[in-house]
Every structure is written in C-alpha cells, then in structure tokens.
Amino acid sequence: MRYNSQTTTCIAFNQPITSSHASLQLLLHHGAAVFARAHSTGRTPSEMPSPLVASSASHQHDFESCRAYLRCMEECLGVAGGGAAFAARDHRTCRQDELALRQGERVRVLRRGDYPGSEWWWCRKEAEREREENGEEGYVLRDLLASNRPTCCQVMLEEEEEQLQQKGRTQ
C-alpha cells in the first residue's frame, strides 16, 4: 500500500473513483478522523457491515470500494509521512500518561499501541513554530487522529502566522 499525503489518497486498488469515494477523500483531506466511531455500534466506518438491502450491484461495489479505501487510510495513519498526524478535535486528559490535545495540533505517532489492534497510540507533540515546546509524549486515542489538519485550524494557523509577521514588520 502506498499513501500520498499531498492528496490524501491511498493506492490500494485500481478502481474508478465513485462519488462516495470522492466524498471520503474530501472529508479526510479536510481533517476528518479516520477511526472516528460515529455509529451507535461503536464500530469504525471500515468495520460497518454491508447494507442488507443494496439497491443495485453498483451501490454494493461503491460500498466495498469505500471500505477498502478507509482500511488503507487506517493502515497509513501514523505510518505515512514519518508518523505525522493531527488532532481532529480537542482532548482533555483523564490519566497522567495521556497527551492533552488541541484541535489541529500536530503529533508524531511513535508507536501504534502496546499490542496489535490497540486503540491508544503513543505520540509526541511537535512544535509548529520555533518558540513552541516540542517533545511532550503520551497516549492518544486513535479515534482523535487525522492524517490532515482540520481545515478550520489551518485557516486559523495561517491568520495567526500573518498577524505575527505583521507585528514583526511594525517593530
């Protein structure tokens, strides 16, 4: 499996991209968490069973294509790009060995859990700018991680950087 971090694509199969597949790519490109458990069953999207009633064979094919894409993205998260990942949302710690995160914060996945299938990954915060601390480590629930910075955070980061540059010019 190969992963292209610039376009948030995973080349796991050679199939035409459907509208459903394109929607998934768009969501992940804008910072959606790959392992998010949004369903009442507690399963990740790639673990969801096939629809019981598929309106057509092409819908079933679309579903299977999306599942394969999501599984590939799950495998790439925390591995591709040297282990770089981003917080999809804020997280306050409950235990000492957890890492508190702000939405959009960059982390490096050092270990994808202590055992196969672990939901808690060992990560290190990475500094975005020279004056920030680097190196705080702890466990992060994989459900909180995205392969790209959430779009809203990217815009705020760019605006903040621009303000800092303007302050530097006026001083």
N, C-alpha and C positions, 0 to 999 in steps of 0.2 A: 504494500500500500504506500502511496506517496501522497503528500499533502503540500498544497501551495498556500502559504499564509497570506500572500498578497490578495488572493481572490477567494479565500476560504473555501477551497474546493479539495475534494478528496478523489483521487483517481483509483477507484477500487474495481470498477467495472466499465465496460464500454457500452453504454446505453444512451439513447437520446434523452435529453433533459425534458421532463414534463413540467407543466405549470406548478404542480405540487412540489416537485424537486426544486424548481427555481424559487419558490416561496421559502422553502427551508434554507436555501443558500442565503437569501436576503436576510432572514431572521438571524442566522448565525454570523453573517458579516456585520450586522449591527449590534452584536454583543449578547445574543441570547445564550443562556446556559445550556450546554449540550445534555447534561444529565438531569435537568430540572424534572421534578416529579410533580406534574400539574394535574394528574389524574387521581381520582379517589382510590384507585387500586394501589397506589404507591409505586407504580412501575414507571420506568423512564420511557420516553416515546418509542425507542427502538425495541422495548420489551412488550409493547402492546400487542395483543393478539390481532390477527387479521379480522377485518369486518366479517360478520357472519353472513351478511347478505351483500354481495358485491353486485352493483347494478350492471356491470359489464366486465368482461375479461380485461379490458384496458384499465379500469379502475383498480382491479386486483394487482395488475402489473405496476401501476403507479404507486400503490401502497408498498409493494415489495421493493421497488426502486428507492423509495424514500427511506425505508427501514435499513436497506444496505448502506445508503449514504450516511445515515445517522450512526450506524455502527462503526463505519470508517472514521467519522469525526470523533467518536468516543475513543477509538484507539489512538488517534492523533493528538488529542488534548493532553497537554502536559509532556508530550514527547517531541512533537514538531517544534521548530523554532527554538531549539535548545531548552525546551520545557517551559517556555513563556506562556502565561495565561493571565486573565484579568478577572477581577471580581465582578460578577453580573449584578450583585446588589450588596448592600451593607450587611455586615455580620458582627454582632457583639458576642464576645466570648462567654462561655459558661464554665470553662475549665482553664487551668493555668497553662496547659500545653496547647491550647488553641490559639490561632492567629486572628486578631480582630482586623476586619477589612472595611474599607470604604468603597462604594460602587466605583468601578473604573480603575481601581488600584492594581498595579502590575505586580505579579508574583512569578517566581520561578518554581516549578514543581521539581523537587529534589528526589522524591520517592512517591510512587503511586500506591501508597498504603503499606501496611506491615504484612499483609498476606494477599493472595490473589483475590480480586473482587472487592477489596476494601473500599469503603466509601469515604474514608478520611485519609487525605493525602498530606504528606509533609512538604511544606512550601517555605520559601524565603521571600520577604518583601524586597522589591527592587526600587531603588531611587529613580525618580523621574527627572530630577534636576540635581545639580551639583550640591546644593545646600541641604538636601534631604538625607536622612539616615538610611542606611542600607544594611540589611542583614538580619533583621528580626525574623525568627523562624517559629513555626508551629504547625499544628494540624489544621487543615481546611476541609470542610465538607465538599466533595467533588461537585455536588449539585450547585454550588455557588460559583463555579468557574466557567469562563467563556474563553474561546480562542481569540476573540477580538474585544477591544474596549467598547463598552456600550456607547452608542452614538451620542447620547446626551452628555456623557462625560467627556468625550473627545472635544465637543464644541466648547464646553466649559474650560477644559485644559488649554485650548488654543486661545480663548479670550483672556485667561489669566496670564498666559505667556506674553501676549501682546501688551497687556497692561504693565507687566514688569519691564518690558523693553521700552515702553514709552516713559516710564519713571526714570529709567537709566539715561535716557536722552535728555531729560529736563534737569538732571542733577549735575 
